[in-house]
Amino acid sequence: MIQLAPRTFCRVKDPVIIDKDGKPELTEFGQVRNRFGDFEIRKAEDYSKPFALYPGESLDGAIEK
């Protein structure tokens, strides 16, 4: 689980694709779909509660202020 302190952010490599309902898109085999080669910034303001990375996602570097 990743918990962000106030006014910090993290960079997630290969984030999942989120559909219009806010849920991760799945393949026909039930696996999450990733945006390979892309990055996503997750800020403490948006992720105030601890969160886990989906399969295929990874942290790119340390959590920054």
C-alpha positions in Angstrom: 0.0 0.0 0.0 1.2 3.5 -0.8 0.3 6.4 1.4 1.1 9.9 0.3 1.8 12.6 2.9 0.1 16.0 2.4 1.4 18.0 -0.5 3.3 15.1 -2.1 3.0 13.1 -5.2 4.3 10.0 -6.9 4.9 9.0 -10.5 3.4 5.7 -11.6 4.8 3.9 -14.6 2.5 2.0 -16.9 -0.8 3.0 -15.2 -4.0 1.2 -15.8 -6.7 2.4 -18.2 -9.7 3.8 -16.3 -13.1 3.8 -18.0 -15.8 6.5 -17.8 -17.2 4.9 -14.6 -13.9 5.2 -12.8 -13.1 1.4 -12.9 -10.1 -0.2 -14.6 -10.7 -1.6 -18.0 -10.3 -5.4 -18.3 -9.2 -7.6 -21.2 -11.3 -10.5 -22.4 -9.3 -12.7 -19.9 -10.1 -10.5 -16.9 -6.7 -8.8 -16.6 -6.4 -5.0 -16.3 -5.3 -3.0 -19.3 -2.2 -0.9 -18.9 -0.9 2.2 -20.8 2.6 0.8 -21.3 5.3 3.5 -21.8 3.1 6.1 -20.1 3.3 7.8 -16.7 0.7 9.2 -14.3 1.2 11.6 -11.5 -0.9 10.7 -8.4 -1.2 13.6 -6.0 -2.0 13.4 -2.2 -5.0 15.7 -2.8 -6.5 13.1 -5.1 -5.3 10.0 -3.2 -5.8 10.9 0.5 -6.3 7.2 1.5 -3.6 4.5 1.0 -3.8 2.8 -2.4 -2.3 -0.3 -4.0 -0.8 -0.5 -7.4 -2.6 -2.6 -10.0 -0.7 -5.4 -11.7 1.8 -4.0 -14.2 2.1 -0.6 -12.5 5.2 0.4 -10.7 6.5 3.5 -8.9 9.0 5.5 -10.9 11.4 6.9 -8.4 10.6 8.2 -4.9 7.6 10.1 -3.5 8.3 13.8 -4.1 7.3 17.0 -2.3 
